[in-house]
């Protein structure tokens, strides 16, 4: 029986690697997203990030330049007039502008740079604090010591990195049943399979193994690309990481099984899975915090398995703290539900249909 | 002509019967627009619209007494006042039991780690004494100068709300330092620097205020065009070719050019419906109306659609199988969409991604469309907005016509 299982697994692995579309969604697309979002979020929230600023000064004080030098985030581009600053920001030639007339510091931002303007405000606030200390003689009697809790990651690329890995897991897990299983059913492969000594559970076990393997390859590719291209350093708990990838693939397969139970054809199942995957990408907090969404969408995120998969991966990769007990119970619950759904698929899905 | 309409009718009826096609082509663009506007449309007013949950543990209050002269009292009072306002931006979670503040702190830190709080501020024991010592150090040679009262803020680096909360607390601390310095005569209040934040109006050249909805609509329209122009043309033609449907069509009196025109007519019709729906949705839901029927925007819409259709023809000529066609379409769809500036500006992308942005025809099409609609001035030259997509259109058409085969086996 074990030999049959191994042979079937080998056949499914080969079939996966011959299918360009499956290869693209499970292995190439996460890498593509890493490159696109990686450059978008690189160094976000980090002082090492350099922002080019158009600066116009209409005052003789050197104190302003000293204050500006103290802020490592600005790369200064001095211009002749205040209007030039405004134009350069308006035409997106620089993301931010500053003018100083001896009493007022003005920060010019472009509303289209929605994600970055909070960061530019912080930089300007730093210049103002420095100017106040020099000009007013403000003395620091109270200081604020910052202590980060719950993981070593910052908001930005490290935060979305597990989300990109989760994307590969979703693709391989969710589409394993909705696309592969239903495709084999449509092509009457399953009908022929039930006529052989191979059991239904044996087939599903081989499918799970194949897709678990794909999830691991996808995650390792994304990790390697993250380290090589973006220099990301993560404290990955490998003992938990690999088993969690397998379990999360299983969770997504369970979700796929639920879709299969309500779909008639492979095309229907794939379409529903695509719609749900898109919804999960937006509402699971993997590319932007769900707190930015209205409260009803925040509640919706608690029903999506990707929310838990991404959070679990963030915890295992040392980016965000999550109580191990909570991680265990959440995972156990989702895996149990998935196993039941997959079992129901074997019972209620007619394998002899084509 | 009859044959052309017959193909057009066949595709239109097929689309109407397929609820998933209806969803992706007609509903999804509206849904995406709503999501993007909900998430990013109000980000400028984020701190004004959101409530930060901040935990406060004041070890200086351990004895239960609060001296109004103390700095710790002033800080706590500032936070409580902010929390008690009608439109409060802070929800303050203070220690309930003054005798067991350590336990309270541990509890609050746990809540912070679990995401129930955005920050926890701790006013440590001896804080007021240290502040007083710092002040005394400025005046008396017998007291060591430079002593500060150190507040401690705990936060989560992975949460942007938490980071903003810490920045707000930093500003409060700065105000406290300024107030003390002025109070004890060390600082000159009149020399304070005023910080003003001015958002430029990117649409000032056409005399309109900037609107994120207006900015996003051209992006959504081009995304819909990409979806219909690439996915429908490439995937349907490749799939019909592979299944031998096209070969059977052309065994009938139907000519390939009639089939092509019928399919193009369907895509143009679908795109028209998409534009109308997006316009109506933005008008009724977001109260935004764009002059899409003016000559220049209309030119860009037609130009964009035909550029994308040409890309589709180039793709379908490249792919030998339906599977390869679908994979190629998706491999091109995401970079064209995300690196074409449909939703966010892409002018600040670093090398080598900037190269993709520069050669991407969508970058120029969306810039030209936004500029022509007066919602956002084009960061790229007006000539380039025509020349680059036109080069892609001509190149793809020449390549597509030379390489395209109606038969999947290449024998037709």
Interface residues (C-beta under 8 A of the other chain):
Chain A: X19 X20 X21 X23 X24 X25 X28 X29 X32 X33 X35 X36 X39 X40 X42 X45 X86 X89 X90 X91 X92 X93 X95 X97 X103 X104 X105 X106 X107 X108 X109 X110 X111 X112 X113 X114 X115 X117 X118 X121 X122 X124 X125 X128 X129 X131 X132 X135 X136 X137 X138 X139 X140 X141 X142 X143 X144 X145 X146 X147 X148 X149 X150 X151 X152 X153 X154 X155 X158 X159 X267 X268 X271 X272 X275 X278 X282 X288 X289 X291 X292 X293 X294 X297 X314 X319 X320 X321 X323
Chain B: X20 X23 X24 X28 X35 X38 X39 X40 X43 X44 X46 X47 X50 X71 X75 X109 X112 X113 X114 X131 X134 X135 X138 X148 X149 X150 X151 X152 X153 X154 X155 X156 X157 X158 X159 X160 X161 X163 X164 X166 X167 X169 X170 X171 X173 X174 X176 X177 X178 X180 X181 X182 X186 X187 X188 X189 X191 X192 X193 X194 X195 X196 X197 X198 X199 X200 X201 X202 X204 X210 X212 X215 X323 X324 X326 X327 X330 X331 X334 X335 X338 X339 X344 X345 X347 X348 X349 X350 X353 X376 X377 X379
